[in-house]
Amino acid sequence: MKLAKRVSTLTPSSTLAITAKAKELKSQGHDVIGLGAGEPDFNTPDYIIKAAVQSMEEGHTKYTPSGGLPKLKEMIAHKFKQDQNLTYSSEEIIVGTGAKHALYTLFQTLLDEGDEVIIPTPYWVSYPEQVKLAGGKPVYIEGKEENDFKVTPEQLQDAITSKTKAFILNSPSNPTGSMYDPEELKAVGEAALDNDILIVSDEIYEKLVYGGAEHTSVAQLSEKLKEQTIIINGVSKSHSMTGWRIGYAAGRKEIIKAMTNLASHSTSNPTANAQYGAIAAYEKDDGSVENMRKAFEDRLNTIYDKLVELPGVTCVKPKGAFYLFPNVKEAAKMNGYDDVDEWVKDLLEEEKVALVPGSGFGSPDNVRLSYATSLDLLEGAIERIGRFIEKKKQ
């Protein structure tokens, strides 16, 4: 049977692929250190789990409103007000089955055939695929390594055409961990505003920032920028709830209404007990989020120095998320490789260290290394990578 064109052009997720390969090798008895995971290695806090269980015991196991429970929307609105002094009504918020689903629903709602979406590179692997699935065209602009992988307003302006519908802004970034400061956000935001381009601000890593950095949303810089922005967020990374699949979007009422209508015909509603867990996550602060953030920061500060000591490896120190995105082009070259992907493949085969090739993020000279695992494993991985580089030197 012939499949639809929309799926035939999709590129499989490189992050999921490398994780699957690492698990396969582990199942065969190999001592694999997998650094491909895009999720915290901490369990969901107990109070959230208990709240979800209690909701089921109390009979909250039925359909909910398509756009999410009113109480959860209320807690999300409270979070926006408390964290960023942003005011959103319930009609301006939709809860989806993960931030990825919120993004997917947004692009399906927003794009017609041929509409363009500007995506800075490096990018999260699903951005271009979701745009293509909606009939849109990804337009890439390069976030240069010497500028901490961030794009400039001039780059954005040069990429805008009559078909441009939106611009994706991801701060803190997956895969680089880079963050835009308020001045940078205002500059790119106003470039979008001047051209009536919707800003899609993916802020899923907002709680995981380091070195005294503070997260700023482009939407909080002015009322006009707020009106021009759709914020994407969720509890997956902040509360270690990746498998619960609760994310959300906030922005213009007419966009949120259209997204809700579409969701009613796709998922019906987010999972009921997961929503009650998310309510608990935002109702209470038992210190779990900060403890996790501190653990990630400690790991970052420990392994970053070890990583950049490796021959042929350079790395911009991230300010958020839980990834390092080193440039290994010179290391691969000194090992006799013209292609970083092949270097990554042989590293996994020979030293049993699983990294994600940067080609999946639009940056073929880099690799993504997740430090969402124990410090012992991270240090062991750096040691193995160093051994691989030395062994392969030509």
Contacts in CASP RR format, 6 or more apart in sequence:
PFRMAT RR
TARGET T0000
AUTHOR 0000-0000-0000
METHOD contacts of the structure
MODEL  1
MKLAKRVSTLTPSSTLAITAKAKELKSQGHDVIGLGAGEPDFNTPDYIIK
AAVQSMEEGHTKYTPSGGLPKLKEMIAHKFKQDQNLTYSSEEIIVGTGAK
HALYTLFQTLLDEGDEVIIPTPYWVSYPEQVKLAGGKPVYIEGKEENDFK
VTPEQLQDAITSKTKAFILNSPSNPTGSMYDPEELKAVGEAALDNDILIV
SDEIYEKLVYGGAEHTSVAQLSEKLKEQTIIINGVSKSHSMTGWRIGYAA
GRKEIIKAMTNLASHSTSNPTANAQYGAIAAYEKDDGSVENMRKAFEDRL
NTIYDKLVELPGVTCVKPKGAFYLFPNVKEAAKMNGYDDVDEWVKDLLEE
EKVALVPGSGFGSPDNVRLSYATSLDLLEGAIERIGRFIEKKKQ
6 132 0 8 1.000
6 133 0 8 1.000
6 135 0 8 1.000
9 132 0 8 1.000
10 129 0 8 1.000
10 132 0 8 1.000
10 133 0 8 1.000
11 125 0 8 1.000
11 128 0 8 1.000
11 129 0 8 1.000
11 360 0 8 1.000
13 125 0 8 1.000
13 126 0 8 1.000
14 125 0 8 1.000
14 356 0 8 1.000
14 357 0 8 1.000
14 358 0 8 1.000
14 359 0 8 1.000
14 360 0 8 1.000
14 361 0 8 1.000
15 36 0 8 1.000
15 37 0 8 1.000
15 38 0 8 1.000
15 125 0 8 1.000
15 356 0 8 1.000
15 368 0 8 1.000
18 36 0 8 1.000
18 348 0 8 1.000
18 354 0 8 1.000
18 355 0 8 1.000
18 356 0 8 1.000
18 357 0 8 1.000
19 34 0 8 1.000
19 36 0 8 1.000
19 37 0 8 1.000
19 354 0 8 1.000
21 348 0 8 1.000
21 354 0 8 1.000
22 32 0 8 1.000
22 34 0 8 1.000
22 36 0 8 1.000
22 348 0 8 1.000
22 354 0 8 1.000
25 32 0 8 1.000
25 348 0 8 1.000
25 352 0 8 1.000
26 32 0 8 1.000
30 352 0 8 1.000
31 352 0 8 1.000
32 348 0 8 1.000
32 352 0 8 1.000
32 353 0 8 1.000
32 354 0 8 1.000
33 352 0 8 1.000
33 353 0 8 1.000
33 354 0 8 1.000
33 373 0 8 1.000
33 377 0 8 1.000
33 380 0 8 1.000
33 381 0 8 1.000
33 384 0 8 1.000
34 353 0 8 1.000
34 354 0 8 1.000
34 373 0 8 1.000
34 377 0 8 1.000
34 381 0 8 1.000
35 353 0 8 1.000
35 354 0 8 1.000
35 355 0 8 1.000
35 356 0 8 1.000
35 369 0 8 1.000
35 370 0 8 1.000
35 371 0 8 1.000
35 373 0 8 1.000
35 378 0 8 1.000
35 381 0 8 1.000
36 354 0 8 1.000
36 355 0 8 1.000
36 356 0 8 1.000
36 368 0 8 1.000
36 369 0 8 1.000
36 370 0 8 1.000
37 370 0 8 1.000
37 372 0 8 1.000
37 373 0 8 1.000
38 174 0 8 1.000
38 242 0 8 1.000
38 322 0 8 1.000
38 323 0 8 1.000
38 370 0 8 1.000
38 372 0 8 1.000
39 236 0 8 1.000
39 237 0 8 1.000
39 240 0 8 1.000
39 242 0 8 1.000
39 243 0 8 1.000
39 372 0 8 1.000
40 237 0 8 1.000
40 240 0 8 1.000
40 242 0 8 1.000
40 292 0 8 1.000
40 296 0 8 1.000
40 322 0 8 1.000
40 372 0 8 1.000
41 372 0 8 1.000
41 373 0 8 1.000
41 374 0 8 1.000
42 240 0 8 1.000
42 288 0 8 1.000
42 292 0 8 1.000
42 295 0 8 1.000
43 240 0 8 1.000
44 239 0 8 1.000
44 240 0 8 1.000
44 241 0 8 1.000
44 244 0 8 1.000
45 239 0 8 1.000
45 240 0 8 1.000
45 281 0 8 1.000
45 286 0 8 1.000
45 288 0 8 1.000
47 280 0 8 1.000
47 284 0 8 1.000
47 286 0 8 1.000
48 239 0 8 1.000
48 241 0 8 1.000
48 277 0 8 1.000
48 278 0 8 1.000
48 280 0 8 1.000
48 281 0 8 1.000
49 277 0 8 1.000
50 280 0 8 1.000
51 276 0 8 1.000
51 277 0 8 1.000
51 279 0 8 1.000
51 280 0 8 1.000
52 244 0 8 1.000
52 273 0 8 1.000
52 274 0 8 1.000
52 276 0 8 1.000
52 277 0 8 1.000
52 280 0 8 1.000
53 273 0 8 1.000
54 276 0 8 1.000
55 272 0 8 1.000
55 273 0 8 1.000
55 276 0 8 1.000
55 277 0 8 1.000
56 273 0 8 1.000
60 272 0 8 1.000
60 273 0 8 1.000
60 276 0 8 1.000
61 272 0 8 1.000
61 273 0 8 1.000
62 272 0 8 1.000
63 268 0 8 1.000
63 269 0 8 1.000
63 272 0 8 1.000
64 269 0 8 1.000
64 270 0 8 1.000
64 272 0 8 1.000
64 275 0 8 1.000
65 269 0 8 1.000
66 260 0 8 1.000
66 261 0 8 1.000
66 263 0 8 1.000
66 264 0 8 1.000
66 267 0 8 1.000
66 268 0 8 1.000
66 269 0 8 1.000
67 73 0 8 1.000
67 94 0 8 1.000
67 95 0 8 1.000
67 96 0 8 1.000
67 260 0 8 1.000
67 263 0 8 1.000
67 264 0 8 1.000
67 269 0 8 1.000
67 270 0 8 1.000
68 94 0 8 1.000
68 95 0 8 1.000
68 96 0 8 1.000
68 269 0 8 1.000
68 270 0 8 1.000
68 275 0 8 1.000
69 95 0 8 1.000
69 272 0 8 1.000
69 275 0 8 1.000
69 276 0 8 1.000
69 279 0 8 1.000
70 90 0 8 1.000
71 279 0 8 1.000
72 95 0 8 1.000
72 275 0 8 1.000
72 278 0 8 1.000
72 279 0 8 1.000
72 282 0 8 1.000
73 90 0 8 1.000
73 93 0 8 1.000
73 95 0 8 1.000
74 90 0 8 1.000
75 278 0 8 1.000
75 279 0 8 1.000
75 282 0 8 1.000
75 283 0 8 1.000
76 88 0 8 1.000
76 93 0 8 1.000
76 95 0 8 1.000
76 248 0 8 1.000
76 250 0 8 1.000
76 282 0 8 1.000
77 87 0 8 1.000
77 88 0 8 1.000
77 89 0 8 1.000
77 90 0 8 1.000
77 93 0 8 1.000
78 282 0 8 1.000
79 282 0 8 1.000
80 86 0 8 1.000
80 87 0 8 1.000
80 88 0 8 1.000
80 231 0 8 1.000
80 250 0 8 1.000
81 87 0 8 1.000
83 206 0 8 1.000
84 216 0 8 1.000
84 217 0 8 1.000
84 219 0 8 1.000
84 220 0 8 1.000
85 220 0 8 1.000
86 217 0 8 1.000
86 219 0 8 1.000
86 220 0 8 1.000
86 226 0 8 1.000
86 250 0 8 1.000
88 250 0 8 1.000
88 251 0 8 1.000
89 253 0 8 1.000
91 253 0 8 1.000
91 256 0 8 1.000
91 257 0 8 1.000
92 250 0 8 1.000
92 251 0 8 1.000
92 252 0 8 1.000
92 253 0 8 1.000
92 256 0 8 1.000
93 248 0 8 1.000
93 249 0 8 1.000
93 250 0 8 1.000
93 251 0 8 1.000
93 256 0 8 1.000
94 102 0 8 1.000
94 105 0 8 1.000
94 248 0 8 1.000
94 249 0 8 1.000
94 250 0 8 1.000
94 256 0 8 1.000
94 259 0 8 1.000
94 260 0 8 1.000
94 263 0 8 1.000
95 246 0 8 1.000
95 247 0 8 1.000
95 248 0 8 1.000
95 270 0 8 1.000
95 275 0 8 1.000
95 278 0 8 1.000
96 102 0 8 1.000
96 105 0 8 1.000
96 245 0 8 1.000
96 246 0 8 1.000
96 247 0 8 1.000
96 248 0 8 1.000
96 249 0 8 1.000
96 263 0 8 1.000
96 267 0 8 1.000
96 270 0 8 1.000
97 245 0 8 1.000
97 246 0 8 1.000
97 247 0 8 1.000
97 267 0 8 1.000
97 270 0 8 1.000
97 271 0 8 1.000
98 234 0 8 1.000
98 236 0 8 1.000
98 245 0 8 1.000
98 246 0 8 1.000
98 247 0 8 1.000
98 270 0 8 1.000
99 202 0 8 1.000
99 204 0 8 1.000
99 232 0 8 1.000
99 233 0 8 1.000
99 234 0 8 1.000
99 236 0 8 1.000
99 247 0 8 1.000
99 248 0 8 1.000
100 126 0 8 1.000
101 245 0 8 1.000
101 247 0 8 1.000
101 267 0 8 1.000
102 232 0 8 1.000
102 247 0 8 1.000
102 248 0 8 1.000
102 249 0 8 1.000
102 259 0 8 1.000
103 126 0 8 1.000
103 127 0 8 1.000
103 130 0 8 1.000
103 200 0 8 1.000
103 202 0 8 1.000
103 232 0 8 1.000
103 249 0 8 1.000
104 130 0 8 1.000
104 133 0 8 1.000
105 249 0 8 1.000
105 259 0 8 1.000
105 262 0 8 1.000
105 263 0 8 1.000
105 266 0 8 1.000
106 200 0 8 1.000
106 230 0 8 1.000
106 232 0 8 1.000
106 249 0 8 1.000
106 255 0 8 1.000
106 259 0 8 1.000
107 117 0 8 1.000
107 130 0 8 1.000
107 131 0 8 1.000
107 133 0 8 1.000
107 134 0 8 1.000
107 136 0 8 1.000
108 133 0 8 1.000
108 134 0 8 1.000
108 262 0 8 1.000
109 255 0 8 1.000
109 258 0 8 1.000
109 259 0 8 1.000
109 262 0 8 1.000
110 134 0 8 1.000
110 165 0 8 1.000
110 166 0 8 1.000
110 198 0 8 1.000
110 255 0 8 1.000
111 117 0 8 1.000
111 131 0 8 1.000
111 134 0 8 1.000
111 135 0 8 1.000
111 136 0 8 1.000
111 165 0 8 1.000
111 166 0 8 1.000
112 135 0 8 1.000
112 136 0 8 1.000
113 135 0 8 1.000
113 136 0 8 1.000
114 135 0 8 1.000
114 136 0 8 1.000
114 137 0 8 1.000
114 163 0 8 1.000
115 135 0 8 1.000
115 136 0 8 1.000
115 137 0 8 1.000
115 163 0 8 1.000
115 164 0 8 1.000
115 165 0 8 1.000
116 136 0 8 1.000
116 137 0 8 1.000
116 138 0 8 1.000
116 139 0 8 1.000
116 161 0 8 1.000
116 163 0 8 1.000
116 164 0 8 1.000
116 165 0 8 1.000
117 127 0 8 1.000
117 131 0 8 1.000
117 136 0 8 1.000
117 137 0 8 1.000
117 138 0 8 1.000
117 139 0 8 1.000
117 164 0 8 1.000
117 165 0 8 1.000
117 166 0 8 1.000
117 167 0 8 1.000
117 168 0 8 1.000
117 200 0 8 1.000
118 139 0 8 1.000
118 140 0 8 1.000
118 141 0 8 1.000
118 156 0 8 1.000
118 159 0 8 1.000
118 160 0 8 1.000
118 164 0 8 1.000
118 166 0 8 1.000
118 167 0 8 1.000
118 168 0 8 1.000
118 197 0 8 1.000
119 127 0 8 1.000
119 128 0 8 1.000
119 131 0 8 1.000
119 138 0 8 1.000
119 139 0 8 1.000
119 140 0 8 1.000
119 141 0 8 1.000
119 168 0 8 1.000
120 140 0 8 1.000
120 141 0 8 1.000
120 142 0 8 1.000
120 143 0 8 1.000
120 149 0 8 1.000
120 150 0 8 1.000
120 151 0 8 1.000
120 168 0 8 1.000
120 169 0 8 1.000
120 170 0 8 1.000
121 140 0 8 1.000
121 141 0 8 1.000
121 142 0 8 1.000
121 143 0 8 1.000
121 361 0 8 1.000
121 362 0 8 1.000
121 363 0 8 1.000
122 143 0 8 1.000
122 149 0 8 1.000
122 173 0 8 1.000
122 175 0 8 1.000
122 176 0 8 1.000
122 325 0 8 1.000
122 358 0 8 1.000
122 361 0 8 1.000
122 362 0 8 1.000
122 363 0 8 1.000
122 366 0 8 1.000
123 140 0 8 1.000
123 168 0 8 1.000
123 170 0 8 1.000
123 361 0 8 1.000
123 362 0 8 1.000
124 170 0 8 1.000
124 174 0 8 1.000
124 175 0 8 1.000
124 202 0 8 1.000
124 361 0 8 1.000
125 360 0 8 1.000
125 361 0 8 1.000
127 138 0 8 1.000
127 168 0 8 1.000
128 138 0 8 1.000
128 140 0 8 1.000
131 137 0 8 1.000
131 138 0 8 1.000
132 138 0 8 1.000
137 163 0 8 1.000
139 159 0 8 1.000
139 161 0 8 1.000
139 164 0 8 1.000
140 362 0 8 1.000
141 151 0 8 1.000
141 155 0 8 1.000
141 156 0 8 1.000
141 158 0 8 1.000
141 159 0 8 1.000
142 151 0 8 1.000
142 155 0 8 1.000
143 149 0 8 1.000
143 150 0 8 1.000
143 151 0 8 1.000
143 155 0 8 1.000
145 316 0 8 1.000
145 327 0 8 1.000
148 176 0 8 1.000
148 178 0 8 1.000
148 316 0 8 1.000
149 173 0 8 1.000
149 176 0 8 1.000
149 178 0 8 1.000
149 316 0 8 1.000
149 325 0 8 1.000
150 178 0 8 1.000
150 180 0 8 1.000
150 184 0 8 1.000
151 188 0 8 1.000
152 187 0 8 1.000
152 188 0 8 1.000
153 187 0 8 1.000
153 188 0 8 1.000
153 189 0 8 1.000
153 190 0 8 1.000
153 191 0 8 1.000
156 167 0 8 1.000
156 188 0 8 1.000
156 191 0 8 1.000
156 192 0 8 1.000
157 191 0 8 1.000
157 195 0 8 1.000
160 191 0 8 1.000
160 195 0 8 1.000
160 197 0 8 1.000
164 195 0 8 1.000
164 197 0 8 1.000
165 197 0 8 1.000
165 198 0 8 1.000
166 197 0 8 1.000
166 198 0 8 1.000
166 199 0 8 1.000
166 200 0 8 1.000
167 188 0 8 1.000
167 192 0 8 1.000
167 197 0 8 1.000
167 198 0 8 1.000
167 199 0 8 1.000
167 200 0 8 1.000
168 200 0 8 1.000
168 202 0 8 1.000
169 180 0 8 1.000
169 185 0 8 1.000
169 188 0 8 1.000
169 189 0 8 1.000
169 199 0 8 1.000
169 200 0 8 1.000
169 201 0 8 1.000
169 202 0 8 1.000
169 218 0 8 1.000
170 201 0 8 1.000
170 202 0 8 1.000
171 178 0 8 1.000
171 179 0 8 1.000
171 180 0 8 1.000
171 185 0 8 1.000
171 201 0 8 1.000
171 202 0 8 1.000
171 203 0 8 1.000
171 215 0 8 1.000
172 178 0 8 1.000
172 179 0 8 1.000
172 205 0 8 1.000
172 206 0 8 1.000
172 208 0 8 1.000
172 209 0 8 1.000
172 215 0 8 1.000
172 318 0 8 1.000
172 319 0 8 1.000
172 320 0 8 1.000
172 321 0 8 1.000
173 179 0 8 1.000
173 205 0 8 1.000
173 320 0 8 1.000
173 321 0 8 1.000
174 204 0 8 1.000
174 205 0 8 1.000
174 321 0 8 1.000
174 323 0 8 1.000
175 321 0 8 1.000
175 323 0 8 1.000
175 325 0 8 1.000
175 356 0 8 1.000
175 358 0 8 1.000
175 361 0 8 1.000
175 363 0 8 1.000
175 366 0 8 1.000
175 368 0 8 1.000
176 316 0 8 1.000
176 318 0 8 1.000
176 321 0 8 1.000
176 323 0 8 1.000
176 325 0 8 1.000
177 205 0 8 1.000
177 318 0 8 1.000
177 319 0 8 1.000
177 320 0 8 1.000
177 321 0 8 1.000
177 323 0 8 1.000
177 325 0 8 1.000
178 316 0 8 1.000
178 318 0 8 1.000
178 319 0 8 1.000
178 320 0 8 1.000
179 209 0 8 1.000
179 213 0 8 1.000
179 215 0 8 1.000
179 319 0 8 1.000
179 320 0 8 1.000
180 188 0 8 1.000
180 216 0 8 1.000
180 218 0 8 1.000
181 216 0 8 1.000
182 216 0 8 1.000
182 221 0 8 1.000
185 216 0 8 1.000
185 217 0 8 1.000
185 218 0 8 1.000
185 221 0 8 1.000
186 218 0 8 1.000
186 221 0 8 1.000
186 222 0 8 1.000
186 225 0 8 1.000
188 218 0 8 1.000
189 199 0 8 1.000
189 218 0 8 1.000
189 221 0 8 1.000
189 225 0 8 1.000
189 228 0 8 1.000
190 225 0 8 1.000
192 198 0 8 1.000
192 199 0 8 1.000
192 228 0 8 1.000
193 224 0 8 1.000
193 225 0 8 1.000
193 228 0 8 1.000
196 228 0 8 1.000
197 228 0 8 1.000
198 228 0 8 1.000
198 229 0 8 1.000
198 230 0 8 1.000
199 218 0 8 1.000
199 219 0 8 1.000
199 225 0 8 1.000
199 228 0 8 1.000
199 229 0 8 1.000
199 230 0 8 1.000
200 229 0 8 1.000
200 230 0 8 1.000
200 232 0 8 1.000
201 217 0 8 1.000
201 218 0 8 1.000
201 219 0 8 1.000
201 229 0 8 1.000
201 230 0 8 1.000
201 231 0 8 1.000
201 232 0 8 1.000
202 232 0 8 1.000
202 233 0 8 1.000
203 215 0 8 1.000
203 217 0 8 1.000
203 231 0 8 1.000
203 232 0 8 1.000
203 233 0 8 1.000
204 232 0 8 1.000
204 233 0 8 1.000
204 234 0 8 1.000
204 236 0 8 1.000
204 237 0 8 1.000
204 238 0 8 1.000
205 237 0 8 1.000
205 320 0 8 1.000
205 321 0 8 1.000
205 322 0 8 1.000
206 215 0 8 1.000
206 217 0 8 1.000
206 233 0 8 1.000
206 238 0 8 1.000
207 215 0 8 1.000
207 237 0 8 1.000
207 238 0 8 1.000
207 289 0 8 1.000
207 293 0 8 1.000
208 237 0 8 1.000
208 238 0 8 1.000
208 292 0 8 1.000
208 293 0 8 1.000
208 296 0 8 1.000
208 320 0 8 1.000
208 321 0 8 1.000
208 322 0 8 1.000
209 215 0 8 1.000
209 293 0 8 1.000
209 319 0 8 1.000
209 320 0 8 1.000
210 293 0 8 1.000
210 296 0 8 1.000
210 297 0 8 1.000
210 300 0 8 1.000
210 301 0 8 1.000
210 318 0 8 1.000
210 319 0 8 1.000
210 320 0 8 1.000
211 297 0 8 1.000
211 319 0 8 1.000
213 319 0 8 1.000
213 320 0 8 1.000
217 229 0 8 1.000
217 231 0 8 1.000
218 225 0 8 1.000
218 229 0 8 1.000
219 225 0 8 1.000
219 226 0 8 1.000
219 229 0 8 1.000
219 231 0 8 1.000
220 226 0 8 1.000
226 251 0 8 1.000
227 252 0 8 1.000
229 251 0 8 1.000
230 249 0 8 1.000
230 250 0 8 1.000
230 251 0 8 1.000
230 252 0 8 1.000
230 255 0 8 1.000
231 249 0 8 1.000
231 250 0 8 1.000
231 251 0 8 1.000
232 247 0 8 1.000
232 248 0 8 1.000
232 249 0 8 1.000
233 247 0 8 1.000
233 248 0 8 1.000
233 250 0 8 1.000
234 246 0 8 1.000
234 247 0 8 1.000
234 248 0 8 1.000
234 278 0 8 1.000
235 241 0 8 1.000
235 244 0 8 1.000
235 246 0 8 1.000
235 247 0 8 1.000
235 278 0 8 1.000
235 281 0 8 1.000
235 282 0 8 1.000
236 242 0 8 1.000
236 243 0 8 1.000
236 244 0 8 1.000
236 245 0 8 1.000
236 246 0 8 1.000
236 247 0 8 1.000
237 321 0 8 1.000
238 281 0 8 1.000
238 289 0 8 1.000
239 278 0 8 1.000
239 281 0 8 1.000
239 288 0 8 1.000
239 289 0 8 1.000
240 288 0 8 1.000
240 292 0 8 1.000
241 274 0 8 1.000
241 277 0 8 1.000
241 278 0 8 1.000
241 281 0 8 1.000
244 271 0 8 1.000
244 274 0 8 1.000
244 277 0 8 1.000
244 278 0 8 1.000
245 270 0 8 1.000
245 271 0 8 1.000
245 274 0 8 1.000
246 270 0 8 1.000
246 271 0 8 1.000
246 274 0 8 1.000
246 275 0 8 1.000
246 277 0 8 1.000
246 278 0 8 1.000
247 270 0 8 1.000
247 278 0 8 1.000
249 256 0 8 1.000
249 259 0 8 1.000
250 256 0 8 1.000
263 269 0 8 1.000
296 322 0 8 1.000
296 371 0 8 1.000
296 372 0 8 1.000
298 375 0 8 1.000
299 322 0 8 1.000
299 371 0 8 1.000
299 375 0 8 1.000
299 378 0 8 1.000
300 317 0 8 1.000
300 318 0 8 1.000
300 322 0 8 1.000
300 324 0 8 1.000
300 371 0 8 1.000
302 375 0 8 1.000
302 378 0 8 1.000
302 379 0 8 1.000
303 324 0 8 1.000
303 371 0 8 1.000
303 375 0 8 1.000
303 378 0 8 1.000
303 379 0 8 1.000
303 382 0 8 1.000
304 315 0 8 1.000
304 317 0 8 1.000
304 324 0 8 1.000
306 379 0 8 1.000
306 382 0 8 1.000
307 313 0 8 1.000
307 315 0 8 1.000
307 324 0 8 1.000
307 326 0 8 1.000
307 369 0 8 1.000
307 382 0 8 1.000
308 314 0 8 1.000
308 315 0 8 1.000
308 326 0 8 1.000
310 331 0 8 1.000
310 382 0 8 1.000
310 385 0 8 1.000
310 386 0 8 1.000
310 389 0 8 1.000
311 330 0 8 1.000
311 331 0 8 1.000
311 334 0 8 1.000
311 386 0 8 1.000
311 389 0 8 1.000
311 390 0 8 1.000
311 393 0 8 1.000
312 328 0 8 1.000
312 330 0 8 1.000
312 331 0 8 1.000
312 334 0 8 1.000
312 389 0 8 1.000
313 326 0 8 1.000
313 327 0 8 1.000
313 328 0 8 1.000
313 330 0 8 1.000
313 331 0 8 1.000
313 389 0 8 1.000
314 326 0 8 1.000
314 327 0 8 1.000
314 330 0 8 1.000
315 324 0 8 1.000
315 325 0 8 1.000
315 326 0 8 1.000
315 327 0 8 1.000
316 325 0 8 1.000
318 324 0 8 1.000
318 325 0 8 1.000
322 370 0 8 1.000
322 371 0 8 1.000
322 372 0 8 1.000
323 368 0 8 1.000
323 369 0 8 1.000
323 370 0 8 1.000
323 371 0 8 1.000
324 368 0 8 1.000
324 369 0 8 1.000
324 371 0 8 1.000
325 358 0 8 1.000
325 361 0 8 1.000
325 363 0 8 1.000
325 366 0 8 1.000
325 367 0 8 1.000
325 368 0 8 1.000
325 369 0 8 1.000
326 366 0 8 1.000
326 367 0 8 1.000
326 369 0 8 1.000
327 365 0 8 1.000
327 366 0 8 1.000
328 340 0 8 1.000
328 343 0 8 1.000
328 365 0 8 1.000
328 366 0 8 1.000
328 367 0 8 1.000
329 340 0 8 1.000
329 365 0 8 1.000
331 343 0 8 1.000
331 389 0 8 1.000
332 338 0 8 1.000
332 339 0 8 1.000
332 340 0 8 1.000
332 342 0 8 1.000
332 343 0 8 1.000
334 389 0 8 1.000
334 392 0 8 1.000
334 393 0 8 1.000
334 394 0 8 1.000
335 343 0 8 1.000
335 388 0 8 1.000
335 389 0 8 1.000
335 392 0 8 1.000
335 393 0 8 1.000
335 394 0 8 1.000
336 392 0 8 1.000
336 394 0 8 1.000
337 343 0 8 1.000
337 346 0 8 1.000
339 364 0 8 1.000
340 357 0 8 1.000
340 358 0 8 1.000
340 359 0 8 1.000
340 364 0 8 1.000
340 365 0 8 1.000
340 366 0 8 1.000
340 367 0 8 1.000
341 357 0 8 1.000
341 359 0 8 1.000
341 364 0 8 1.000
344 355 0 8 1.000
344 356 0 8 1.000
344 357 0 8 1.000
344 367 0 8 1.000
346 388 0 8 1.000
346 392 0 8 1.000
347 353 0 8 1.000
347 355 0 8 1.000
347 385 0 8 1.000
347 388 0 8 1.000
348 354 0 8 1.000
348 355 0 8 1.000
350 388 0 8 1.000
351 384 0 8 1.000
351 385 0 8 1.000
351 387 0 8 1.000
351 388 0 8 1.000
352 384 0 8 1.000
353 381 0 8 1.000
353 384 0 8 1.000
353 385 0 8 1.000
353 388 0 8 1.000
355 367 0 8 1.000
355 368 0 8 1.000
355 369 0 8 1.000
356 367 0 8 1.000
356 368 0 8 1.000
356 369 0 8 1.000
356 370 0 8 1.000
357 364 0 8 1.000
357 367 0 8 1.000
358 364 0 8 1.000
358 365 0 8 1.000
358 366 0 8 1.000
358 367 0 8 1.000
358 368 0 8 1.000
361 368 0 8 1.000
369 381 0 8 1.000
371 378 0 8 1.000
END
